Amino acid sequence: MRPVKIAGLGAYVPPGVITNDDLSKMVDTTDEWILQRTGIRERHKVAPGEATSDIAKPAALAAIAEAGLTPKDIDFIVFGTTTPDTIFPSTACVLQAKIGATNAWGFDLGAACSGFVYALTTAWKMVASGASDHALVVGADVMSSIIDYTDRSTCVLFGDGAGAVVLSVAGPDEPCLIDFANEIDGHGGDALCMPAGGSKLPATHETVDKKLHYMRQDGAAVFKFAVRQSGEIATRVLTKNGLTGADLDLFVSHQANRRIIEATAERIGLPMDKVIINLEYYGNTTAATIPLALMDARKDGRLKKGDLVLLTSVGAGFTVGSVLLRWSL
Ligand SMILES: CC(C)(COP(=O)(O)OP(=O)(O)OC[C@H]1O[C@@H](n2cnc3c(N)ncnc32)[C@H](O)[C@@H]1OP(=O)(O)O)[C@@H](O)C(=O)NCCC(=O)NCCS
């Protein structure tokens, strides 16, 4: 297997912002409640007509440029998303055409909030095996397209955003991806889902009237599972590699709720100065949270070449994932 590195990183959020105060004019909520329970102040929202591929494009092009490549050098695209432009064709195909990655094949990957971690793992193994030389990994979601803005228990939590990395073969002494652990637990399916619009419940007037094309969540059940499993998977990857939280330079969790991230950090014995939390300005952007957090950590000087970094995520399904890496940019 060939060693694999992150060769480029890109991220993008649409300029439109919805603040907690904006939401308090739409539903019975307050800035204080949202901030205290989640840590979120504001989130971004696309303009009408803007789709997931549109916000993924600038993120993908930035990652490809940083890798010193052109779109024609990309030979594989894996696109983590829960809000594809359409059920088919895949958003990977739409993006391939939009960026001119004419030598790439690829597909969408559905793992909800673990979309980026699973896409990263998949592309890593493709490059490691020699099946791909330059893979584009995208995590992007337009969550505003499946949010019921009359439901205060969900509409405050999510935002729109996109992130991407390019994976290439690492040189002998270059920092690279080290290990991963991914798992799913299908018994948690009802806790977080979009009930209609698939083969089980195709769109009808009735499904629309009953608001079944919006996401639904049992917040307390998801919270409990996320706190437990995020800490468990992080500990498993660290232990397998003879490490503890104290060895990490940075912990980059999926950004859903400040309290989940703090509880996970505590579980693996990490002080908060080694944890990146940027959900304050984006909310939960589903597959985009981790690349957005990597981008902000790098901008703030908190992520440097050679740093030992642990990524973790928990999402609908349930999906759980973690990747251990040395940062290579
Ligand atoms: C959604 C979440 C923030 C709710 O926080 P919580 O502290 O568990 O709050 P509860 O669900 O117990 O609700 C407490 C009360 O606040 C109310 N409430 C819910 N949303 C509210 C809002 N936006 N504003 C004001 N009150 C709200 C509830 O109706 C409930 O009222 P009740 O006691 O009268 O029934 C929390 O459960 C959570 O973060 N869950 C995980 C979400 C997540 O990570 N999802 C993505 C996974 S990838």
The ligand as a Tripos MOL2 file, in Angstrom:
@<TRIPOS>MOLECULE
LIG
   48    50     1     0     0
SMALL
NO_CHARGES

@<TRIPOS>ATOM
      1 C1        -31.3230   19.3570   19.8920 C.3       1 LIG1
      2 C2        -30.6350   19.6530   21.2180 C.3       1 LIG1
      3 C3        -29.7850   20.8880   21.0910 C.3       1 LIG1
      4 C4        -31.6900   19.8930   22.2880 C.3       1 LIG1
      5 O1        -31.0580   20.1990   23.5030 O.3       1 LIG1
      6 P1        -31.5880   19.5730   24.8940 P.3       1 LIG1
      7 O2        -30.8430   20.2320   25.9600 O.co2     1 LIG1
      8 O3        -31.4710   18.0900   24.7450 O.co2     1 LIG1
      9 O4        -33.0650   20.0230   24.9010 O.3       1 LIG1
     10 P2        -34.3690   19.0870   24.9070 P.3       1 LIG1
     11 O5        -34.4750   18.3530   23.5970 O.co2     1 LIG1
     12 O6        -34.3220   18.2960   26.1650 O.co2     1 LIG1
     13 O7        -35.4860   20.1520   24.9680 O.3       1 LIG1
     14 C5        -35.6580   20.9300   26.1200 C.3       1 LIG1
     15 C6        -36.8080   21.8670   25.8910 C.3       1 LIG1
     16 O8        -36.3910   22.8890   24.9600 O.3       1 LIG1
     17 C7        -37.3560   23.0090   23.9440 C.3       1 LIG1
     18 N1        -36.7150   23.4310   22.7060 N.ar      1 LIG1
     19 C8        -36.2870   22.6570   21.6910 C.ar      1 LIG1
     20 N2        -35.7440   23.4450   20.7430 N.ar      1 LIG1
     21 C9        -35.8400   24.7090   21.1940 C.ar      1 LIG1
     22 C10       -35.4460   25.9620   20.6800 C.ar      1 LIG1
     23 N3        -34.8300   26.0780   19.4680 N.pl3     1 LIG1
     24 N4        -35.6810   27.0580   21.4120 N.ar      1 LIG1
     25 C11       -36.2610   26.9910   22.6080 C.ar      1 LIG1
     26 N5        -36.6710   25.8370   23.1450 N.ar      1 LIG1
     27 C12       -36.4460   24.7100   22.4540 C.ar      1 LIG1
     28 C13       -37.9950   21.6390   23.8320 C.3       1 LIG1
     29 O9        -39.2610   21.7580   23.2500 O.3       1 LIG1
     30 C14       -38.0350   21.2160   25.2730 C.3       1 LIG1
     31 O10       -39.1620   21.8170   25.8680 O.3       1 LIG1
     32 P3        -40.0850   20.9750   26.8770 P.3       1 LIG1
     33 O11       -39.1640   20.5840   28.0000 O.co2     1 LIG1
     34 O12       -41.1290   21.9610   27.2260 O.co2     1 LIG1
     35 O13       -40.5630   19.8200   26.0770 O.co2     1 LIG1
     36 C15       -29.7640   18.4430   21.6820 C.3       1 LIG1
     37 O14       -30.5840   17.3680   22.0050 O.3       1 LIG1
     38 C16       -28.8060   18.0060   20.6150 C.2       1 LIG1
     39 O15       -27.8670   18.7270   20.3020 O.2       1 LIG1
     40 N6        -28.9680   16.7860   20.0920 N.am      1 LIG1
     41 C17       -28.0420   16.2310   19.1220 C.3       1 LIG1
     42 C18       -28.2050   16.9650   17.8430 C.3       1 LIG1
     43 C19       -27.2080   16.5480   16.8440 C.2       1 LIG1
     44 O16       -26.0450   16.5170   17.1370 O.2       1 LIG1
     45 N7        -27.6680   16.2400   15.6420 N.am      1 LIG1
     46 C20       -26.8740   15.9430   14.5410 C.3       1 LIG1
     47 C21       -26.1520   14.6890   14.7580 C.3       1 LIG1
     48 S1        -25.0480   14.4600   13.5120 S.3       1 LIG1
@<TRIPOS>BOND
     1     1     2 1
     2     2     3 1
     3     2     4 1
     4     2    36 1
     5     4     5 1
     6     5     6 1
     7     6     7 2
     8     6     8 1
     9     6     9 1
    10     9    10 1
    11    10    11 2
    12    10    12 1
    13    10    13 1
    14    13    14 1
    15    14    15 1
    16    15    16 1
    17    15    30 1
    18    16    17 1
    19    17    18 1
    20    17    28 1
    21    18    19 ar
    22    18    27 ar
    23    19    20 ar
    24    20    21 ar
    25    21    22 ar
    26    21    27 ar
    27    22    23 1
    28    22    24 ar
    29    24    25 ar
    30    25    26 ar
    31    26    27 ar
    32    28    29 1
    33    28    30 1
    34    30    31 1
    35    31    32 1
    36    32    33 2
    37    32    34 1
    38    32    35 1
    39    36    37 1
    40    36    38 1
    41    38    39 2
    42    38    40 1
    43    40    41 1
    44    41    42 1
    45    42    43 1
    46    43    44 2
    47    43    45 1
    48    45    46 1
    49    46    47 1
    50    47    48 1
@<TRIPOS>SUBSTRUCTURE
     1 LIG1         1 GROUP 0 **** ****
